[in-house]
Amino acid sequence: MQKLKKIGKYLLPVSVKKTLKYIYYSAQDLIETITGKRDTSYPPKRLNFVGSSEFKKVGDEFAELFKNKGNLKPEYHILDIGCGIGRMAIPLTKYISEKGSLNGFDIDKRGVKWCQENITPKHPNFQFQYVDIFNKYYNKKGQIQAENFTFPYQNEKFDFIFATSVFTHMLPLQVEQYLKEISRVLKPNGKVFLTFFSIDKTAEENIKNGSAYCTLKYQYGSDPCFYSHKNVPEAEIGFREEWIKKTFAKNNLDKNLTILRGKWSGESHWTSYQDIVIANKNS
Ligand SMILES: C[S@@+](CC[C@H](N)C(=O)[O-])C[C@H]1O[C@@H](n2cnc3c(N)ncnc32)[C@H](O)[C@@H]1O
């Protein structure tokens, strides 16, 4: 069954899969609207470009992980990198107090627009910004290169920074730049909560023997980076774990560094689908 799923995932070109999904979910939206079943505090299904169809479940799961594993507090100032269409922000509106805040940015215009129009008016301390960064999978016409991007926030503004399923779509120099920027805008001792496909020894073996959920079979030049879709590396990217640890340390982000294993690699004990790297900025 797992093999069949994997064939489906990798057989069709990325653009065809995106179109088929759009048609399928547009029909579901229409049915839910007609039958009065649509929950308008969530985006319509056809606009969901962020992966799993279990949008609410994944958002709720991560809101709990932020609290229980990341020690997120209601009064914290949060940065949501690659906020998508508010999957993480929506559940956090019920937890973050008026003293706290959430800033999100993303390179997908529709996602940011939906958040600005549907979250900010009810929760003015939740703000979202579009940035026109190039990504072959998410924003093919983007004008800014992620490896040169400076986050639009002052130094040491945030207590807690998260990026869920974002560094699984970015190339090595881009991730390096983002970790540098994260370190700049995070308060001393502040917390990062970032998901990766982190390739350790077990993951490497399981990728080779085909029991991992991601194929990650192409190496990106001589980099510590592997990807699954030949023509669109940004569709699914993993990094060698020692490179992740080294790059966190280089950016002063390795205090209390912990990796919670993900299911993707075929691990028997896991916390979520992707690996979660949690650490504090050295003070
Ligand atoms: C799988 S989605 C996850 C979205 C959101 N974090 C969530 O968990 O629902 C990946 C997101 O990363 C965003 N993204 C890709 N490259 C980015 C970059 N350089 N800067 C910010 N966001 C980026 C995409 O636009 C997309 O919204």
PDBQT file of the ligand as one rigid body, heavy atoms in Angstrom, charges set to zero:
ROOT
HETATM    1  C1  LIG A 301       3.964  23.095   2.571  1.00  0.00    +0.000 C 
HETATM    2  S1  LIG A 301       3.657  24.781   2.633  1.00  0.00    +0.000 S 
HETATM    3  C2  LIG A 301       3.543  25.034   4.390  1.00  0.00    +0.000 C 
HETATM    4  C3  LIG A 301       2.835  26.306   4.748  1.00  0.00    +0.000 C 
HETATM    5  C4  LIG A 301       2.668  26.549   6.256  1.00  0.00    +0.000 C 
HETATM    6  N1  LIG A 301       3.935  26.708   6.887  1.00  0.00    +0.000 N 
HETATM    7  C5  LIG A 301       1.877  25.425   6.857  1.00  0.00    +0.000 C 
HETATM    8  O1  LIG A 301       2.470  24.595   7.558  1.00  0.00    +0.000 OA
HETATM    9  O2  LIG A 301       0.687  25.362   6.600  1.00  0.00    +0.000 OA
HETATM   10  C6  LIG A 301       5.213  25.521   2.236  1.00  0.00    +0.000 C 
HETATM   11  C7  LIG A 301       5.163  27.027   2.287  1.00  0.00    +0.000 C 
HETATM   12  O3  LIG A 301       6.458  27.573   2.182  1.00  0.00    +0.000 OA
HETATM   13  C8  LIG A 301       6.353  28.772   1.462  1.00  0.00    +0.000 C 
HETATM   14  N2  LIG A 301       7.701  29.156   1.015  1.00  0.00    +0.000 N 
HETATM   15  C9  LIG A 301       8.488  28.535   0.104  1.00  0.00    +0.000 A 
HETATM   16  N3  LIG A 301       9.661  29.197  -0.015  1.00  0.00    +0.000 NA
HETATM   17  C10 LIG A 301       9.603  30.241   0.845  1.00  0.00    +0.000 A 
HETATM   18  C11 LIG A 301      10.489  31.296   1.188  1.00  0.00    +0.000 A 
HETATM   19  N4  LIG A 301      11.686  31.427   0.600  1.00  0.00    +0.000 N 
HETATM   20  N5  LIG A 301      10.108  32.182   2.121  1.00  0.00    +0.000 NA
HETATM   21  C12 LIG A 301       8.907  32.078   2.734  1.00  0.00    +0.000 A 
HETATM   22  N6  LIG A 301       8.024  31.116   2.446  1.00  0.00    +0.000 NA
HETATM   23  C13 LIG A 301       8.351  30.208   1.512  1.00  0.00    +0.000 A 
HETATM   24  C14 LIG A 301       5.374  28.420   0.363  1.00  0.00    +0.000 C 
HETATM   25  O4  LIG A 301       4.822  29.529  -0.295  1.00  0.00    +0.000 OA
HETATM   26  C15 LIG A 301       4.335  27.627   1.152  1.00  0.00    +0.000 C 
HETATM   27  O5  LIG A 301       3.346  28.448   1.695  1.00  0.00    +0.000 OA
ENDROOT
TORSDOF 0
